[in-house]
Amino acid sequence: MEKLQGAEDLFFACYSDDVPQNGGVCVKYKNEQIAIFNFTRRGEWYATQNMCPHKQQMALSRGMIGSSGEECEPKVACPFHKKSFSLKTGDCLTGEDYKIRIFPVIINNGKVFIEVKSIG
């Protein structure tokens, strides 16, 4: 696994060109699937767990990204049952008591690194 020099808790996930504009991909780190989103319209990158907690499906990387509410909260909607989650906080935006884990993303020289200190 490639590491970013001086950053023990980061792992190289993929190249930035591997992630479609305004879309997502899934990568695996240890036993965890991580969804990475290139939110080109906002000029921002996000990473979350790939599993939708609603039906425990590994699907969030294939979800639709967009913005919600007056604050224009960046979100991802599960492609199956349309549960929406904040890409900043992981909170469910459709009123249910679900939450997803989020991970910081660093882009360096065309490479995508994910902070994984919370993954065992």
C-alpha positions in Angstrom: 0.0 0.0 0.0 1.4 3.4 -1.0 1.6 6.0 1.8 1.8 9.8 1.4 5.2 10.8 2.9 4.7 12.1 6.5 1.1 10.9 6.8 0.8 7.6 8.6 -3.0 7.5 8.5 -3.4 8.1 4.8 -3.5 5.4 2.1 -3.3 5.7 -1.7 -6.8 4.9 -3.0 -6.6 5.6 -6.7 -5.7 8.2 -9.2 -7.9 11.3 -9.5 -8.6 10.4 -13.2 -10.0 7.1 -12.0 -13.0 8.8 -10.5 -15.7 10.2 -12.9 -16.6 13.8 -12.7 -19.6 14.3 -10.5 -19.6 10.6 -9.7 -18.1 8.0 -7.5 -16.0 4.8 -7.3 -15.4 2.1 -4.7 -12.1 1.1 -3.3 -11.2 -1.5 -0.6 -9.0 -0.8 2.4 -8.5 -3.9 4.6 -12.0 -5.2 5.0 -13.7 -1.9 4.4 -15.3 -0.7 1.2 -14.9 3.1 0.7 -16.9 5.2 -1.7 -14.9 8.1 -3.2 -16.8 11.0 -4.8 -15.4 13.7 -7.2 -17.9 16.5 -6.8 -16.6 18.5 -9.7 -19.5 21.0 -9.7 -18.3 22.1 -6.2 -14.6 21.4 -6.7 -14.7 19.1 -3.7 -13.8 15.4 -2.9 -15.5 13.2 -0.4 -15.2 9.7 0.9 -17.7 7.6 2.9 -18.4 4.0 3.8 -19.8 2.3 0.7 -22.5 0.4 2.6 -25.9 2.0 2.8 -27.1 1.4 6.4 -30.7 1.2 5.3 -30.5 -2.3 3.7 -26.8 -3.0 4.3 -26.1 -2.8 0.5 -22.7 -1.9 -0.8 -24.0 0.7 -3.2 -23.3 4.3 -2.1 -20.4 4.7 -4.6 -23.0 4.3 -7.4 -25.4 6.8 -5.8 -26.3 10.2 -7.2 -24.5 13.2 -5.7 -26.0 16.7 -5.4 -26.9 19.4 -2.9 -29.7 19.7 -0.4 -31.5 22.6 1.4 -30.7 26.3 1.8 -27.2 25.5 3.0 -26.6 23.5 -0.2 -25.4 20.5 1.8 -23.4 18.1 -0.4 -25.2 14.7 -0.4 -25.2 11.2 -1.8 -28.5 9.3 -2.4 -28.5 5.5 -2.3 -29.3 4.2 -5.8 -31.8 1.7 -4.5 -34.0 3.3 -1.9 -33.0 7.0 -2.3 -31.9 7.5 1.3 -29.8 10.6 1.3 -26.7 11.3 3.4 -24.6 14.4 4.0 -21.1 14.0 2.5 -19.8 16.4 5.3 -21.3 14.8 8.4 -22.7 11.4 7.4 -26.1 12.3 8.8 -29.2 10.9 7.0 -31.0 13.8 5.3 -34.3 12.0 4.7 -35.4 11.9 8.4 -34.4 8.4 9.4 -32.0 7.6 12.2 -29.1 6.3 9.9 -25.6 7.6 9.7 -22.6 6.8 7.5 -18.9 7.1 8.2 -17.0 9.8 6.4 -13.3 10.0 5.7 -11.1 13.0 4.9 -9.7 13.0 1.3 -6.4 14.5 0.1 -5.5 15.0 -3.5 -1.8 15.2 -4.1 -0.2 15.1 -7.6 -3.2 13.5 -9.2 -3.4 10.8 -6.5 -6.3 10.3 -4.1 -5.4 9.6 -0.5 -8.0 8.6 2.2 -7.4 9.2 5.9 -8.1 5.8 7.5 -7.1 6.2 11.2 -10.7 5.3 12.2 -10.5 1.9 10.4 -9.1 -1.0 12.3 
